[in-house]
Amino acid sequence: LFGGISDKCKSKMGRRKPFILFGTIAAVILMLLLPLVDNSYFENPSLGKEIFFVAILGALLVAMGTYRSPAVALMPDLTPKPLRSQGNAIINLMGAIGGVLYLGISTVLYNSKRVAGLEHVNYFLLFAIVAGIMLAGMLIVMITVNEVKISKEVKEIEAQHPEWDLTVDDGSGNAKLPADVKKSLIFVLISVALWFIAYNALETWFTTFASVKWNMALGDANLFLTIATVGAIVCYIPSGALAGKIGRKKTILIGVALMTVCFIAAFIFTLSFSGEFQMAEKVFFYVLLALIGAGWGFINVNSLPMVIEMCKGSDVGKFTGYYYTFSMAAQIVTPILCGALLRYISYNVFFPYAFIFMGLAFVTMLFVKHGDSKNIEVKKGLEAFEDMD
């Protein structure tokens, strides 16, 4: 919804920046209310405060929804089509850095020594620090990014390369996707949903699976997931560069195939191993999770650019919204579906669940014929200044 609305925005500061500005401010205000209501509820519990807390949380999610798609759409607005995988690699890298930054802050402020023996923990300081980081990020964008100027420059570059545009104009002024491009869009969105269903199962249920099957402590299981995250982070930038050489589709297929093979290997290991992990088993699984993370990096960096490659610049926000609709819907479905299978069938279905959906994603990606990156000559060093005014 808000991605599409931002496409039509005519603000002097640009199409996306008003949503980033006002959406972030609203989110910060609502976010800071949560720990205050939590503290008040601890002192004097009431149903009204519970309802108020849920209402604030709902409003907060809406506020964040107003700027998520517009903020991500800002990258393709300001980046020529062939370079969007590299741009999205930086987006993913910065998101990972943000997650690590939060974990570090929360660990320092609320470690076991600090909260031991407390009947109630006041989280306002953590929320306030995160709010400050959000405001700082928003101000950096508002001050340093000239959306209107850069967007105009990108449109001029893309006007010189009509072969990059996959849409057609029927003469009415309304750009439409050709049937074959629309088919590719549908299949890539289905693929997005399928690989998020597979990977989110790992994120959601691995710690429970490891506890039940291998009697593994939560901290040890979380370390495996951290290894996967590190594997993805390490591959974000290289995967964008690789896509620039061999194409986004091939890079994604490599990532999907790698993850499928690793999930199958994990399943075979699960069937053949019982007991507690020794060093050899830990090293094997560290490598396996690192490879899964690497495959995820190859996929995640290039999937959004493939989606927005198929639209005109006037629809980037809407198509970004399509991507997040399918990816987030998958992350709603998979905790419920995978959890039900684990509970009512067997924990042995955990890795088959992941590799079946990842394998299906490989199949659906084979039907995607559009949205790949085109070769573009990038000037470096002194050459980059030749065409500057």
C-alpha positions, 0 to 999 in steps of 0.5 A: 500500500505505502510503496504504491502511494509513495510512487505517486508522491509529488513532494519537493523533497522527493517521492520516498523521503517524506515517508522516511521522515514522518514514518520514522518520527511516528515509529520512534514516538510509538516505540518509546511508549511501549516500555513506559506502558510496560513499567506502568503495568508492572506497578499497577496491572489492568486490562486497559493497559494491556489493550493500550499496549497492543494498540500501540504495538499495532500502530507502531507496526503500521508506522514502520510499514509506511516507510519500509517499502519507500525506504528500500525503494529509494535504492533502485530510484537512485541506482541504475538497473544493472547495479541494483544487486550491488546496491541491495548487497549494501542494504543487506549488509547494513541491516545485518550490521544494525542487528549486530549493533542492537545485540551488542547494546542489549547484551551490555545493558541487560546481561545476566549480572545486571538483571539477576534478582530483578522482579521487573526489568525497565527496558526504556534505556534500550528503546531510547538508544535504538530510537536515537539510532533510528533518528540519526539514520533518518537525519543522515538520509534527509541531509545527505541524499538529494533524492530529486537530483540523483533520481533525475540523473538516473532517469537520464542514464536509463533513457540512454538505454531503452533496452533495460526497460521491460515494460511497454506503453499501449499508447494510453500512457499506462505502462504495462508488463508484457505477458512473458514478463508478467509470468516471470514476475509471478514465478520470481515472487513464488520463488521468494515465498518458497525460499523464505518458507524454507529458511525461516523454518531454520530461523524459527525452529532450529533451537527447538529442534536441536534441544529435542534431537540433540539435547543441545543448550539454547546458547549452543544452538544460537551459535549455529544460527549466528554462524549462518548469519555470518556466512550470509554477511560475508557473501553479501558483497561478493554475491552482488559482484558475482551477479554483475558477471554471471547474472542474478538468476544464475547467482540465485540458482547457485545459492538455492542449490547450495542450500538444498544440498546442505539441508539434505546433508543435515537430514542424512546426518540427523538420521545417522547420528544420535547422542551429544555433539562432540567437536567433530560433529560441531565443526561439521555443522558449523561448516554446514550452517556457514554454507547455508548462510552463504547460499542465503546471501546469494539469494537475498541480495539478488531477489529484490533487484530481479523483482524491481527490474521488471517495472518502470521507475514510476512503480518501484515502490509498488513492486518493492511492496510485492516483494515484501508481501510475499516474503513476509507472508511466507514468514507468517506461514512457516512457523505455524506449518513447520511447527505443526509438522514437528509437533504432530508428525516427527522432528525428523521432518524438520530438514526435509521441510526445508529442502523440499521448499528450497528445491521447489524454489529452484524449480520455479526459478527456472521459469523466470526469464526476465529481471536479470542484470545487464552488463554496464561499464563502470568507470573507475578512478580518474575516468569517473570524472571525465563526464562530470560538470 
